[in-house]
Amino acid sequence: MHYLDLVANAIILQNTIDLSQAIQAVRDQGFPVTTELIAGLSAYLTSKIKRYGDYILDMLTKPLPFEEIMA
């Protein structure tokens, strides 16, 4: 059971990074991103998860802090 928790947590972490990068890209294009819009997002997806797919983790690149993305 612990391995399933590890996989779920890894997926949530990757989804959080992907969402953060997508938010930054939208902001870079000049669209306003408010906390109300972000409140509707979730890193815990329950459908279309590639459970046994390719998950490539870049452990050398540190993601931006969330505060910098929202600034």
C-alpha distance (Angstrom), angle and dihedral (degrees) to the residues before:
residue distance angle dihedral
M1 . . .
H2 3.80 . .
Y3 3.80 91.3 .
L4 3.80 91.1 56.9
D5 3.80 89.1 52.8
L6 3.79 89.6 50.7
V7 3.81 91.7 51.1
A8 3.81 92.0 46.8
N9 3.81 91.5 49.1
A10 3.81 91.6 48.1
I11 3.81 90.3 51.7
I12 3.80 91.4 48.9
L13 3.81 90.6 49.4
Q14 3.81 92.4 50.0
N15 3.80 91.3 46.1
T16 3.82 89.8 51.2
I17 3.80 90.7 52.5
D18 3.81 91.7 46.3
L19 3.82 91.7 48.7
S20 3.81 91.2 48.4
Q21 3.80 91.3 51.7
A22 3.81 91.6 46.8
I23 3.81 91.2 50.4
Q24 3.79 90.3 50.0
A25 3.82 91.5 49.4
V26 3.81 91.1 51.5
R27 3.81 90.7 49.0
D28 3.81 90.8 47.8
Q29 3.80 88.5 56.4
G30 3.81 89.5 57.8
F31 3.78 100.5 -104.2
P32 3.80 116.4 137.7
V33 3.79 114.2 -114.1
T34 3.79 114.1 -163.9
T35 3.78 131.2 -173.2
E36 3.81 87.7 -113.6
L37 3.80 90.5 60.5
I38 3.78 92.8 46.0
A39 3.80 91.1 49.1
G40 3.80 88.1 69.2
L41 3.81 93.2 58.5
S42 3.77 125.8 89.9
A43 3.79 132.5 -167.2
Y44 3.81 89.1 -157.4
L45 3.78 103.0 82.8
T46 3.77 118.3 -175.8
S47 3.79 100.2 -169.6
K48 3.80 137.5 48.7
I49 3.80 93.0 22.1
K50 3.78 114.0 157.5
R51 3.79 92.2 -137.3
Y52 3.79 94.0 177.4
G53 3.80 97.0 23.3
D54 3.77 130.5 112.9
Y55 3.77 113.7 -67.6
I56 3.77 110.0 -178.1
L57 3.79 112.2 -170.1
D58 3.77 118.7 -163.0
M59 3.78 100.6 -150.9
L60 3.81 92.5 176.2
T61 3.81 98.5 60.9
K62 3.77 114.8 71.4
P63 3.84 113.4 -146.3
L64 3.79 118.9 -124.3
P65 3.80 116.5 -94.6
F66 3.80 111.8 -100.5
E67 3.81 90.2 -119.9
E68 3.82 90.2 61.8
I69 3.79 91.8 50.0
M70 3.80 91.3 52.2
A71 3.83 95.0 44.9
